[in-house]
Amino acid sequence: MKNRIFNIIFLGHQGSGKGTQAELLGKKLNLPILAMGDFFRREISVGTEIGKMAEIINNRGELMPDNITNKIVAGELAKKEYKNGIILDGFPRNLIQAKALEEALKTTLAILVNISDKESITRISGRRTCPACGMVYHIKYNPPVRENICDRCSEKLIIRADDTEEAIKRRLEIYHEETEPMIYYYKQRGLLLEVNGEQPIEKVHEEIIKKLNIAH
């Protein structure tokens, strides 16, 4: 285990909880996480050119152009902090990106956190976000103490433009058209590990740990 280098990517529907599982596994394996969603949100918050483009594209429920995303990831992966392993969340999202990734990094595992379209819509449409501090809630699974008010900073919660029903349906179309083929790509290479994402967070994490044969 000590000498093994993990370069892990997470796959799954929007709302599958892959970001949460990436964080939990990162802590377990002491690996840095490159979360593309967080990267683009930072760019949006400071108003960079990439951020402005990302905001427009996200609001349409679409993905950033491959050439831009691939360039960003290649630049990040060149940093020393990732030389002993990494967990990627939100990249790659299609076969073009997957093949570009292999030029910069040898993927050792692809973890699919599997949920249905119906569950994806339920989870995403119920999300509420604080525009001030970024805290994310869910009206069913993780509601704030006061209805529609952030527990941390008392701001009124909002529905992000990319969490609207129209945007969700568009993102699901993209998932089936572009992301699903990667499942077969990694499966054929013997790198796919699939877990049931429609379990409690702790159970999903336990299943991942068990299938990776990592001691608790």
Backbone torsions as a table, in degrees:
resi	resn	phi	psi	omega
1	MET	NA	-41.3	-174.2
2	LYS	-63.0	-35.1	-176.5
3	ASN	-93.4	-1.8	-177.1
4	ARG	-83.6	131.2	178.0
5	ILE	-102.1	125.1	178.0
6	PHE	-102.1	124.2	168.4
7	ASN	-119.0	97.7	-168.0
8	ILE	-112.5	137.3	172.0
9	ILE	-116.3	150.3	176.6
10	PHE	-110.2	134.1	177.3
11	LEU	-119.7	157.0	175.3
12	GLY	153.1	163.9	176.3
13	HIS	-55.7	160.2	167.8
14	GLN	-62.0	134.6	-179.5
15	GLY	84.0	5.6	-178.2
16	SER	-73.6	-15.6	-177.8
17	GLY	90.0	14.7	-178.3
18	LYS	-63.9	-32.0	177.6
19	GLY	-65.2	-42.5	177.2
20	THR	-63.6	-43.5	179.7
21	GLN	-67.5	-33.3	176.7
22	ALA	-63.6	-42.5	178.9
23	GLU	-63.5	-46.0	-179.2
24	LEU	-62.8	-42.8	-179.9
25	LEU	-70.5	-35.1	176.7
26	GLY	-59.8	-42.3	178.1
27	LYS	-67.3	-39.7	-178.9
28	LYS	-64.6	-41.5	-176.6
29	LEU	-96.9	-1.5	-177.2
30	ASN	56.7	49.6	-179.4
31	LEU	-115.6	143.5	175.3
32	PRO	-71.8	151.5	-178.9
33	ILE	-117.0	131.4	172.4
34	LEU	-107.9	102.2	-178.2
35	ALA	-103.0	110.8	-174.9
36	MET	-65.9	-33.4	177.5
37	GLY	-60.3	-44.4	178.3
38	ASP	-64.3	-40.4	179.8
39	PHE	-59.2	-49.8	-177.8
40	PHE	-67.9	-35.2	177.4
41	ARG	-64.1	-36.8	176.4
42	ARG	-64.6	-42.5	179.0
43	GLU	-62.9	-39.2	178.5
44	ILE	-65.1	-43.1	-175.5
45	SER	-64.6	-30.8	179.9
46	VAL	-98.4	-1.5	172.6
47	GLY	73.2	32.7	177.0
48	THR	-72.9	169.1	178.2
49	GLU	-61.6	-40.8	176.7
50	ILE	-63.1	-40.6	179.9
51	GLY	-63.1	-42.0	178.7
52	LYS	-62.8	-42.6	178.7
53	MET	-65.4	-44.0	-178.9
54	ALA	-61.3	-39.6	-178.5
55	GLU	-63.8	-44.4	179.1
56	ILE	-62.9	-46.2	-177.1
57	ILE	-68.0	-42.8	178.9
58	ASN	-61.4	-40.4	-178.7
59	ASN	-65.2	-21.1	176.1
60	ARG	-89.2	-4.1	-177.9
61	GLY	76.4	22.6	-177.6
62	GLU	-109.7	179.3	-177.4
63	LEU	-108.6	153.4	175.6
64	MET	-62.8	148.1	178.1
65	PRO	-55.9	142.2	-176.7
66	ASP	-57.8	-42.6	-175.3
67	ASN	-62.7	-36.7	179.4
68	ILE	-71.9	-47.7	-178.8
69	THR	-62.8	-43.2	-179.9
70	ASN	-61.4	-39.9	179.9
71	LYS	-66.1	-42.6	179.0
72	ILE	-61.5	-48.1	-178.0
73	VAL	-64.3	-42.1	179.1
74	ALA	-59.4	-41.0	178.2
75	GLY	-64.8	-40.5	179.7
76	GLU	-67.7	-42.6	-176.2
77	LEU	-68.1	-17.2	178.0
78	ALA	-74.4	-11.9	-178.5
79	LYS	-72.9	146.3	-175.9
80	LYS	-62.4	-28.5	-175.4
81	GLU	-62.8	-15.9	-177.3
82	TYR	-104.7	4.0	-172.6
83	LYS	-68.4	-23.4	-179.0
84	ASN	-103.4	17.3	178.0
85	GLY	127.9	159.2	-176.0
86	ILE	-160.7	154.2	169.5
87	ILE	-117.3	125.9	-179.7
88	LEU	-104.5	126.9	178.2
89	ASP	-121.0	117.9	179.3
90	GLY	93.5	6.3	175.9
91	PHE	-155.0	136.1	-1.6
92	PRO	-80.1	160.9	179.3
93	ARG	-116.2	-4.0	176.3
94	ASN	-155.5	174.8	-175.6
95	LEU	-66.0	-33.8	177.9
96	ILE	-61.0	-46.0	179.2
97	GLN	-68.0	-37.6	179.9
98	ALA	-61.7	-42.5	-179.5
99	LYS	-72.3	-33.0	175.7
100	ALA	-67.5	-36.7	178.9
101	LEU	-61.2	-40.3	-177.5
102	GLU	-63.5	-21.0	177.7
103	GLU	-74.8	-23.5	-177.6
104	ALA	-107.3	-19.7	-171.3
105	LEU	-155.1	139.0	175.5
106	LYS	-89.8	107.5	179.5
107	THR	-69.0	130.9	179.5
108	THR	-103.4	-19.2	-178.1
109	LEU	-161.6	140.3	173.1
110	ALA	-120.7	117.2	-177.9
111	ILE	-102.0	119.5	178.4
112	LEU	-97.6	114.3	174.6
113	VAL	-93.6	101.3	-166.3
114	ASN	-93.4	125.2	171.9
115	ILE	-138.4	166.6	-179.5
116	SER	-84.8	165.7	174.3
117	ASP	-58.5	-43.6	-178.7
118	LYS	-58.8	-44.8	179.8
119	GLU	-66.7	-37.7	178.4
120	SER	-60.0	-47.1	-179.6
121	ILE	-63.1	-43.3	179.4
122	THR	-59.7	-45.3	-177.0
123	ARG	-68.8	-45.7	-175.0
124	ILE	-73.0	-42.8	-177.5
125	SER	-66.1	-20.6	178.7
126	GLY	-91.1	0.2	-179.1
127	ARG	-75.6	142.5	173.8
128	ARG	-133.1	136.7	-173.2
129	THR	-121.9	142.2	174.6
130	CYS	-84.3	121.8	-178.6
131	PRO	-71.2	-15.3	-177.4
132	ALA	-90.3	-52.9	-174.2
133	CYS	-107.4	-11.1	177.0
134	GLY	87.9	0.2	177.8
135	MET	-59.3	140.2	-178.9
136	VAL	-115.7	132.3	179.4
137	TYR	-121.6	172.1	172.5
138	HIS	-136.7	132.5	-173.8
139	ILE	-63.2	-21.6	179.6
140	LYS	-105.5	-48.1	-171.2
141	TYR	-91.1	-27.5	-177.2
142	ASN	-150.0	64.4	-176.5
143	PRO	-75.0	153.9	174.6
144	PRO	-71.3	163.5	179.7
145	VAL	-61.6	-47.0	175.9
146	ARG	-101.8	132.5	-174.7
147	GLU	-55.1	122.9	175.3
148	ASN	66.0	17.9	179.1
149	ILE	-123.7	132.1	-178.8
150	CYS	-65.2	131.0	178.3
151	ASP	-65.1	-33.0	-173.3
152	ARG	-80.0	-45.9	-172.9
153	CYS	-129.3	6.7	173.9
154	SER	65.8	16.6	174.8
155	GLU	-78.7	155.2	176.4
156	LYS	-74.2	131.9	-177.8
157	LEU	-76.1	154.1	-178.7
158	ILE	-128.3	163.9	168.9
159	ILE	-97.3	117.9	179.7
160	ARG	-62.2	149.0	-178.8
161	ALA	-57.6	-33.0	-179.5
162	ASP	-85.4	4.4	175.3
163	ASP	-107.2	6.5	176.1
164	THR	-72.6	159.1	-176.9
165	GLU	-58.6	-40.6	-179.4
166	GLU	-63.2	-44.9	179.9
167	ALA	-67.1	-37.6	179.5
168	ILE	-61.8	-46.3	-179.4
169	LYS	-62.4	-38.3	178.2
170	ARG	-66.3	-41.6	179.9
171	ARG	-65.1	-35.8	177.6
172	LEU	-67.6	-37.4	176.2
173	GLU	-60.3	-45.4	179.5
174	ILE	-63.6	-40.1	179.4
175	TYR	-58.6	-48.4	-177.8
176	HIS	-68.3	-36.6	-177.2
177	GLU	-77.6	-40.9	-170.1
178	GLU	-111.7	-37.7	-174.3
179	THR	-86.3	-40.1	-178.6
180	GLU	-55.2	-39.8	178.3
181	PRO	-56.7	-25.2	178.1
182	MET	-67.7	-28.9	178.6
183	ILE	-58.8	-45.5	179.8
184	TYR	-71.4	-33.4	178.3
185	TYR	-60.1	-48.0	-179.0
186	TYR	-77.9	-30.2	177.5
187	LYS	-64.8	-43.4	179.8
188	GLN	-63.2	-27.6	-179.9
189	ARG	-90.1	1.3	178.7
190	GLY	73.1	25.6	-176.2
191	LEU	-110.9	0.5	-173.8
192	LEU	-90.8	132.6	172.8
193	LEU	-123.4	120.0	-176.1
194	GLU	-108.4	134.5	177.1
195	VAL	-129.6	156.1	178.9
196	ASN	-80.5	109.8	-178.1
197	GLY	-82.6	-4.5	-179.4
198	GLU	-93.7	36.0	174.8
199	GLN	-116.3	167.0	171.8
200	PRO	-56.8	150.6	-177.3
201	ILE	-49.1	-45.9	-177.3
202	GLU	-63.6	-37.7	-179.3
203	LYS	-69.1	-38.0	177.5
204	VAL	-62.7	-44.7	179.5
205	HIS	-61.8	-42.9	179.6
206	GLU	-62.5	-39.2	179.5
207	GLU	-64.9	-40.6	178.3
208	ILE	-62.5	-47.3	-178.9
209	ILE	-61.6	-42.6	-179.8
210	LYS	-63.4	-46.1	-177.6
211	LYS	-70.5	-25.6	175.4
212	LEU	-82.9	-8.7	-179.0
213	ASN	59.8	46.2	178.2
214	ILE	-106.6	135.1	179.4
215	ALA	-66.6	142.0	178.0
216	HIS	-70.6	NA	NA
